[in-house]
């Protein structure tokens, strides 16, 4: 269905060229007709979820005052809870080389020679609602540099425009913004959890945005014992408003995480981001396999969490019957931690 849609779109644009200039056809084709969103939907929203925020070891979801101390091992262990009561300002760079901008049914010359880059800025703020509950908010703002192309048109000897292939390039901008709020109960012991709504709203045009408003539930659980910090996050979002010409959104995210903490603030981490696009008529699953290493340290008085991960995309989504995503995704993160004071 997608293949027929893409091919028919090109044909319609070529016919329309008899009544307008080549430049006008190019702009209409690139910006309003051809739906590039599947290329970006496999990356920004899903990769943006892979974020860790510092917390207190003993009561992971409540207070992080002790994380500001000089013990690097305790600080590293505290930096791996996604629902902690700690202000955090992370910058996360995700690069996927070997990406193909479009199926060969659309562009026969397209190859796996492009790089998808997503830089996520994800400020996290906790709000104490009462002695029993804390609201932890996280807003993901993705900056995307995506493979892109515009159609090329030329003129026949009779002066009529015709489609003459694609002009490949990159496009840069802000993707869909994704705020989430987790309600976290005050618990004693090794386990904590949080739940709440997640929302995404469009902030740009094709191919950087889905063009849809989406919302759904989110749930996270964290278990901390000895050197281990283990847990998982899951959510599902459905579109409820937005551009009627864009496809509906119905996607799920599952992110398990396993962290083993080492001396002097070092840690090993496994945190793949498994996603499913239920609207994809081909294969909508993304299943990466890999791991990473990180360290928490202080620069002056500022605690910083730095990590490097590599994931092999064992299962990749299909667009027009083809896998366009590159085989590997490299995730680099620099996160500034601001522990809250215990009252």
N, C-alpha and C positions, 0 to 999 in steps of 0.2 A: 504493500500500500504506500509506504514512504517513498519507495523507488519511483512508483508511478506519479506520485505527487511532485517529486523533484523534477522529473523529466518533463511533465506537462507544464510545470512552471516556466522552465526554460523556453519551451515552445511558444507559450503564450507571450513571453517577453519579446521573442524574436519577431512574432507577428505584429506586436504593438510598435515595433521599431519603424514601421512604414509611416507612422504618423507623428513621430517625435525624433529628437536628436539622439545620437548614441550616448551622450553623457547623461541625458535624462533617463533613458532606459536603464543604464548602469546603476544609477542611484536607486531607482525603484526596485530593481531586482535585488540589490544587495541589502537594502534596508527594510523592505516590507514584504517581499515575496518569499524568499528562500529562508527557511527556518533552520538556523544554525544552532539553536539552543541545545540539542542533544550533545554536541561536543563539549559545551561548558557545564551542562547539568551533571555530567559524570564526575566533575571535579570540584567546583568551588564549594557548594553547599556541603558535600560529603566530607571533603578534606578539612573544611573549616571546623568540623566537630572534634577533631583530634587535639584537644587542649587539656592541660593539666594545671590545677591551681593549688597553691600550697595550703596546708591545714595542720592542725595540731595532731600529734600521733595518738594520744590517748582518747580524745574525743573528736574524731575526724571532721564532723560536720558542724562544729560549734565555734571553737575559738582557736586561734593560731598564734597566741602571744609567745609561746615558747619557741616558735620557729625562728624568731629573731635573734636567738642566742648564738653563741660562738660554735656550737657543736654542728659541724658540717653534715655529719651522718644523720642527725635528727632533722636538720633542715631539708636534706635531700629526700628523706622519707616523707616529710610533710608536704613536699611539692608535687604530690602525685594523686591528690584527691580532687575530683572535679566539682565538688559541692562544698568547699571549705569556706569558712568565714574569713576570707582574706581578699584584699584588693590586689588585683593582678593586671599587668599590662603586657601581654605577649605579642610578639611579632613572629609569624610563622610563614616560612617560604616553602612551597611545594612545587617541585619541578618534575615534569613527566616528558622526557625526551622520546623521540621516536614516534610522535603522534602524527596521524594523518588528518588533514583538515576536512576531508569529505570522502564519501564512498567513490569508488572508481566508476560506478554507474552514473555519477554526476560529473566527475572530473577524471577521465581516463589516465591523466598524467599525475594524479595525486599520489604521493608516496609517504612512507613513515619517516619523514625527515624534518618534522617541526617539533617545537617544544611548547608545551602548555605550562604556563607559570601562573601560580596563584599565591599572593601574599595576603595573609589574613591578619587583621588587627582585631583583637578580641578582648576589650576591657571587661573586667569582672568586678562587680561591686556587691557586697553583702549588706543586708538591712535587717537588723534585729527587730522582729515584730513583737516578741514577748519573751519571757523566760523559757518558753517551750518551743518557739518557732523562730527560724531565720529564713529570710528570702534571699537567695543568691541569684543574681542576674548576670547574664552573659550576652553580649551583643557582638555578633560576628560581622565584620565589614570586609568583604573580599575585594582585593584589587587584582584584576585579571588581565593577563597579556595572552590572548588566545589566537591560534592560527585562524586566518580569515582569508577571504578572497572576494573580488568583485568581478562580475562578468566583463569581458572585453567585446567590443563591437567594432566592426569595420564597415566600410561602404563598398557596395558593388560598383562596377563601372557605370551602372545606371543611377548611382547615387542613393541606393536603398541600403539601410543598415542591416547587418546580419551578425549573429552570435559567432564570436571567434575565440572561444575558450575563456580561461579564467586568469586573472591577475592576482597572484598569491601575495599575501602580506600578513601583518599582525594587526590586531586592534586591542587597545588598552582602555580600561575604565573600571568603574565600580560595579560589582555584581549585586545580586539580591541581598539585602540586609536581613540578618536573621537573629532577632532577640529571643532569649529563652529565660524563663523564671522558674527556679526550683524552690519549692517549699520544703525545708529541711527541719525535722523535729530534733529537739535536743535529746540526745541519747548518751548513756554511759556504756562503755565497753568497746569492743573491736569493730562493730558493724554500724553503719549509718546508711541512710537512703534519702533520696529526694524525688519529688515529682512536681509536675507543673506543665504549663502550656509553652509551646514553641510556635513562633510566627515568622513568616518570611514575606517581604514585600518588594516589588520590583522597583529598581532605581535607575534603570538604563534601558537601552534598546537591544535588539538582536545584534550580535550573538551573546552578549554579556548577561542577559536577563531572561528569565522564563516568561516574563510578561504577566505573571499571575500572582495574586495574593494567596498564600497558603497558611494553614494552621493545623495543629494536632497536639497530641499528648507526648510528654517525654518522661522517662523514668531512669534513675541511676541508682546503683547500689555499690558500696565500697566496704571491703573487709581488710583490716590492718592487723597484722600479727607478726611479731619479730621483724625480720628484714623484708617481709612481703607486704605489698599493697596490691590487692586483687579486686577486680570489680567489672562493671560493664554499664553501658549506656544504650538505650534503645528509644527510638521515636518513629512516628509515622506522620506525614503531613499530606493533606489534601487541599487542592485549590478550591476557592469559593468565590473568587472575583478576579477581574483583570481583563486582559485583551481577549475578546471572543474568538479572534482568529488564531490564537495560540492553543496548543494542545493542553488538555487538563493535566494536572500534576497529582500523582499518587505515588509517594516513594517512602521507603523505609530505610532506617539506618540502625545498624547494630555495631557497637564498638566495645569489644572486650579489651581489658588491659591487665597485664601482669607485670609488676615491677619488683625487682630484687635489688636491694640496696647494699652497697659495698662501703668499705671505709673511705673516709675523707671526702664524703659527698658524692661519690660516684655511684651510678646505678645502671642496671640493664633493664631494658623495657621492650615489651611486645604489645603493640597497640594498633592492630589492623582496623581499617574502617570498611565494614562490609555493608554494601548498599543494594537495594532492589528497586528498580523503576517498574512499577506494576503497569504502567501505560505503554511500555515498550513491547511492541508486537513480536520482536525478534527475541533477543536475550537481554534482559535488563539488569542482570546481576554483575556486581563488581566484588571480587574476592581477592584481596591482597594477602601475601605471605611474607613475613620478614620480621625484623627486630631493629633495635637501636641501642645507643649508649648515651648517657648524659651525666652532667655534673652540676651540683648546686654549690655556689661559692659566693663570697662577699667581695665586692669591689668598693673599697672604703667601708661605708656602713650599709651599702645597698646589696641585699641578697639578689642573686641572679641565677636563673636556671637555664642552662644551655644544653641542647640535645641534637643528635643527628640520627635519623632513621632511614632505612632503605627497605622498600617493599616491592616484591615481584607480583605483578598483577596476574595471578594464576587463572582467574576467570574475568573476562572483560565484556562490557556491554557491546551489543551489535547495533549498528545503524545502517539500514539498507542491506542487511545481511552480511556486513563486514565489521571487523573489529578495528576501530580507529585509534583507540588509546594505546600509548606506548607500553612496553613490557615492564618498565620500572618507574617508580615514583620515589624521589628523594625528598625527605622532609627535614628541614632545618629550623630550629626554634631558638629565639632569645626571649626570655620572659623575666620581667621585673616584678619582684614580689614585695608586697607591702603588708606585713602582718598587722592585724588589728590588735588593739590593746584590750586586755581582759578587764572587765569592769566588775 
